[in-house]
Amino acid sequence: MINGDDMTPGTALLLAAAPEGKGRLTDATSVLATLAAVPPSALTGTTAATVVELADPMDPQTVLTRLRAVSAAPGPLHLYIAGQLQLDRKQRLVHLALARTTAITVRYSGLPWHWLATELAVRPPGTTTAVVDLVADAAVWEQLVRGGFGLGPGVRLYGRVAPPPGRRSTLGPSYLKAMAEIWRTGARPPMAQLHELAATQGGSDGALLFAADEGAYEGGDGSVNGGLGRGAGRDGPEGGGGFAAAPVSGLAAQYERASAPQQFSPNTAPSPQAPSRSAAPAPILAPDPVPAAASALAPASDPAPASDPAPAPAPAPAPAPALDPAPAPA
């Protein structure tokens, strides 16, 4: 089971498109036959499933109509997209190239990538999974390496975007083919582990890999589970980026080895884990200040009695007026 309650009907949209002629970078529709051999329940992770297929559509409005229909369906939705990304050089917008897309007409004949994000944004978070196997032209690749590629926060995105191949060569959708071959063995690994298996079997050196739990990271040695064997990749037996098909029993054995718990020899210690960030300790409050010992032990003295006020001095008597002498007798 991939996602959700398997009693709820699910929907899968298989979209594969690439331009005709010399502008073609990938043989996208070659994956549809392989996906058609997979039980529908594996594509949706549910017991009941509806599968809608679009092979080399020509009109972006046709794709938009189908996308709106599946987005409105209840239950989990899985999108499987194989194709190539081209840049509208005037508006600098990424488009999914369709059958009639050219470098000049991409603005009108391609499917704007942000249309996908807009239509999927109305769905409940966690109910939509997109699996992509794409090739970018040179202009789009310059944007991708700077980041910012996705379908919105509510969509779990898995898959790979490969850089443009050499001149006059194409890449095959080997990532999605490897995923389909794993399902055909009867294995149903969790999506994160299925992504690692498909990236390893499909050959993803130099590509940008997308995992919902990890974001984007560059493919190559050590970027995926190093314990799994790497397939032939771009230069496989089919040529031009074909899928190097491993025996069915070999794929199942690889999944069993990947699922088994790892064991470490006595001389090999597991990789140290980064210490978890612990919460800062609570601050310790200082106790209330204690009064000085002298003031604490010395008893408070009684106030001195107030002394009686001194009597006010008596006022000095006023001097008697001087008498004039009596006149002498004549």
Long-range contacts (C-beta under 8 A, 24 or more apart in sequence): 1-45, 1-46, 1-188, 2-42, 2-44, 2-45, 2-76, 2-78, 2-129, 2-188, 2-190, 2-191, 2-194, 3-45, 3-76, 3-78, 3-129, 3-156, 3-191, 4-45, 4-46, 4-75, 4-76, 4-127, 5-46, 6-41, 6-45, 6-46, 6-47, 7-46, 7-47, 8-46, 8-48, 8-74, 8-75, 8-76, 9-46, 9-48, 9-49, 9-50, 9-73, 9-74, 9-75, 10-43, 10-44, 10-45, 10-46, 10-48, 10-49, 10-50, 10-75, 10-76, 10-77, 10-78, 11-44, 11-49, 11-50, 11-51, 11-52, 11-70, 11-73, 11-75, 11-76, 11-77, 11-78, 12-40, 12-43, 12-44, 12-49, 12-50, 12-51, 12-52, 12-77, 12-78, 12-79, 12-80, 13-52, 13-53, 13-54, 13-66, 13-67, 13-70, 13-77, 13-78, 13-79, 13-80, 14-43, 14-51, 14-52, 14-53, 14-54, 14-80, 15-54, 15-57, 15-63, 15-79, 15-80, 15-81, 15-82, 15-83, 16-54, 16-55, 16-56, 16-81, 16-82, 16-83, 16-173, 17-54, 17-55, 17-56, 17-57, 17-82, 17-83, 17-96, 17-97, 17-98, 17-99, 18-56, 18-83, 18-84, 18-97, 18-99, 19-84, 19-97, 19-98, 19-99, 19-100, 19-101, 19-102, 20-99, 20-100, 21-102, 22-168, 23-97, 23-101, 23-102, 23-103, 24-84, 24-170, 25-84, 25-135, 25-137, 25-164, 25-165, 25-170, 25-171, 26-82, 26-83, 26-84, 26-134, 26-135, 26-170, 26-171, 26-172, 26-173, 26-241, 27-170, 27-171, 27-172, 27-173, 27-240, 27-241, 28-56, 28-82, 28-83, 28-84, 28-133, 28-173, 29-55, 29-56, 29-82, 30-172, 30-173, 30-177, 31-82, 31-133, 31-172, 31-173, 31-176, 31-177, 31-180, 34-176, 34-177, 34-180, 34-181, 35-80, 35-176, 35-180, 37-180, 37-184, 38-180, 38-183, 38-184, 39-183, 42-183, 42-188, 43-78, 43-80, 43-183, 44-75, 44-76, 44-78, 45-76, 45-78, 46-75, 46-76, 56-98, 56-99, 57-98, 57-99, 58-98, 58-99, 58-100, 58-109, 59-98, 60-98, 60-109, 60-110, 60-111, 60-112, 60-115, 63-98, 63-111, 64-111, 64-115, 64-119, 67-115, 67-116, 67-119, 68-119, 71-119, 71-120, 71-122, 71-123, 75-127, 76-127, 76-128, 76-129, 77-120, 77-123, 77-127, 77-128, 77-129, 78-128, 78-129, 78-130, 78-131, 79-116, 79-128, 79-129, 79-130, 79-131, 80-131, 80-176, 81-130, 81-131, 81-132, 81-133, 81-134, 81-159, 82-132, 82-133, 82-134, 82-173, 82-176, 83-134, 83-135, 84-134, 84-135, 84-136, 84-137, 85-113, 85-134, 85-135, 85-136, 85-137, 85-140, 85-161, 86-110, 86-137, 86-139, 86-140, 87-137, 87-139, 87-140, 87-143, 88-112, 89-139, 94-140, 94-143, 94-149, 96-134, 116-151, 117-150, 117-151, 117-152, 117-155, 120-151, 120-152, 120-154, 120-155, 121-152, 121-154, 123-154, 124-154, 125-153, 125-154, 126-154, 126-156, 128-154, 128-155, 128-156, 129-155, 129-156, 129-157, 129-158, 129-191, 129-212, 130-155, 130-156, 130-157, 130-158, 130-159, 131-158, 131-159, 131-176, 131-179, 132-157, 132-158, 132-159, 132-160, 132-161, 132-210, 133-159, 133-160, 133-173, 133-174, 133-175, 133-176, 133-202, 134-159, 134-160, 134-161, 134-162, 135-161, 135-162, 135-163, 135-164, 135-165, 135-171, 136-161, 136-162, 136-163, 136-164, 137-164, 138-164, 144-208, 145-208, 147-216, 149-208, 149-210, 149-216, 150-210, 156-191, 156-212, 157-210, 157-212, 158-191, 158-192, 158-195, 158-210, 158-211, 158-212, 159-195, 159-209, 159-210, 160-199, 160-202, 160-204, 160-207, 160-208, 160-209, 160-210, 160-219, 161-207, 161-208, 161-210, 162-204, 162-206, 162-207, 162-208, 162-241, 163-206, 163-207, 165-234, 165-240, 165-241, 169-240, 169-241, 170-240, 170-241, 171-234, 171-240, 171-241, 172-238, 172-240, 172-241, 172-242, 172-243, 173-243, 174-201, 174-202, 174-203, 174-231, 174-233, 174-234, 174-236, 174-241, 174-242, 174-243, 174-244, 175-199, 175-202, 175-204, 176-202, 177-202, 177-243, 177-245, 178-202, 178-231, 178-243, 181-243, 181-245, 181-246, 181-248, 181-251, 182-251, 182-255, 184-248, 185-248, 185-249, 185-251, 185-252, 185-255, 186-252, 187-251, 187-252, 187-255, 189-255, 189-258, 189-259, 193-255, 193-258, 193-259, 196-224, 196-225, 196-228, 196-258, 197-225, 197-228, 197-251, 197-254, 197-255, 197-258, 199-224, 200-224, 200-225, 200-228, 200-229, 200-230, 200-231, 201-228, 201-230, 201-231, 201-243, 201-244, 201-246, 201-251, 201-254, 202-231, 202-233, 202-243, 203-230, 203-231, 203-232, 203-233, 203-234, 203-236, 203-244, 204-233, 205-233, 205-234, 225-258, 227-257, 227-258, 228-254, 228-257, 228-258, 229-254
